[in-house]
Amino acid sequence: MARIESVCVYCGSSFGRDPAVVAGARRFGEILAHNSIRLVYGGGGVGLMGEVATAVALAGGRVTGIIPTFLVRAERAFRHTAEMIEVDGMHERKRLMFEKADAFVALPGGIGTLEELVEQLTWAQLGRHRKPILLANLGGFWDPFLDLVSHMQAAGFLPAERPLKILTADRIEDILPALQAAAGSESNVHDGDAAIARQM
């Protein structure tokens, strides 16, 4: 994989309490559009999901939203120009999001965001894919999760033969360069025990 052409973004269906995170979500959407990278996301029009997708669409970018039928009303399916795919349930949604994405970015979010992120990390650890996975650590949001990963490593639950690769970026502008570098060369991500590769 030499170039990232589509990015799956996991993030909250709420806005959270930090306006900087909302602004960051919008900015990332603009960056994706300006770099001709398709956004793949959960199809909602609310919260950070809606902010990212709206920013991509308004900047002339491409959006693919994948949403289960039962969430169309709750998450108000996206209203701008986009490829919208309605599926029967969450498992089909996650499968299509995985298939259509070259990389994964987790912005701040809740339990759903965490569940999607951990699933991709699990699949990667088990050797099911080598697509880059990045935490957008805006305002240190993901620090407790990274601390938990380090604790798991220290406790011996992340074996060296199945290293965990996590990219992080504290600034929105650093996300895409980190993904492109990881896609272009596996060597830029350290393969030590449960290594956390931080792209600052």
Secondary structure in CASP SS format (residue, H / E / C, confidence):
PFRMAT SS
TARGET T0000
AUTHOR 0000-0000-0000
METHOD secondary structure of the structure
MODEL  1
M C 1.00
A C 1.00
R C 1.00
I C 1.00
E C 1.00
S E 1.00
V E 1.00
C E 1.00
V E 1.00
Y E 1.00
C C 1.00
G C 1.00
S C 1.00
S C 1.00
F C 1.00
G C 1.00
R C 1.00
D C 1.00
P H 1.00
A H 1.00
V H 1.00
V H 1.00
A H 1.00
G H 1.00
A H 1.00
R H 1.00
R H 1.00
F H 1.00
G H 1.00
E H 1.00
I H 1.00
L H 1.00
A H 1.00
H H 1.00
N C 1.00
S C 1.00
I C 1.00
R E 1.00
L E 1.00
V E 1.00
Y E 1.00
G C 1.00
G C 1.00
G E 1.00
G C 1.00
V C 1.00
G H 1.00
L H 1.00
M H 1.00
G H 1.00
E H 1.00
V H 1.00
A H 1.00
T H 1.00
A H 1.00
V H 1.00
A H 1.00
L H 1.00
A C 1.00
G C 1.00
G C 1.00
R C 1.00
V E 1.00
T E 1.00
G E 1.00
I E 1.00
I E 1.00
P E 1.00
T H 1.00
F H 1.00
L H 1.00
V C 1.00
R C 1.00
A C 1.00
E C 1.00
R C 1.00
A E 1.00
F C 1.00
R C 1.00
H C 1.00
T C 1.00
A C 1.00
E E 1.00
M E 1.00
I E 1.00
E E 1.00
V E 1.00
D C 1.00
G C 1.00
M H 1.00
H H 1.00
E H 1.00
R H 1.00
K H 1.00
R H 1.00
L H 1.00
M H 1.00
F H 1.00
E H 1.00
K H 1.00
A C 1.00
D C 1.00
A E 1.00
F E 1.00
V E 1.00
A E 1.00
L C 1.00
P C 1.00
G C 1.00
G C 1.00
I H 1.00
G H 1.00
T H 1.00
L H 1.00
E H 1.00
E H 1.00
L H 1.00
V H 1.00
E H 1.00
Q H 1.00
L H 1.00
T H 1.00
W H 1.00
A H 1.00
Q H 1.00
L C 1.00
G C 1.00
R C 1.00
H C 1.00
R C 1.00
K C 1.00
P C 1.00
I E 1.00
L E 1.00
L E 1.00
A E 1.00
N C 1.00
L H 1.00
G H 1.00
G H 1.00
F C 1.00
W C 1.00
D H 1.00
P H 1.00
F H 1.00
L H 1.00
D H 1.00
L H 1.00
V H 1.00
S H 1.00
H H 1.00
M H 1.00
Q H 1.00
A H 1.00
A C 1.00
G C 1.00
F C 1.00
L C 1.00
P C 1.00
A C 1.00
E C 1.00
R C 1.00
P C 1.00
L C 1.00
K C 1.00
I E 1.00
L E 1.00
T E 1.00
A E 1.00
D C 1.00
R C 1.00
I H 1.00
E H 1.00
D H 1.00
I H 1.00
L H 1.00
P H 1.00
A H 1.00
L H 1.00
Q H 1.00
A H 1.00
A H 1.00
A H 1.00
G H 1.00
S C 1.00
E H 1.00
S H 1.00
N H 1.00
V C 1.00
H C 1.00
D C 1.00
G C 1.00
D C 1.00
A C 1.00
A C 1.00
I E 1.00
A E 1.00
R E 1.00
Q C 1.00
M C 1.00
END
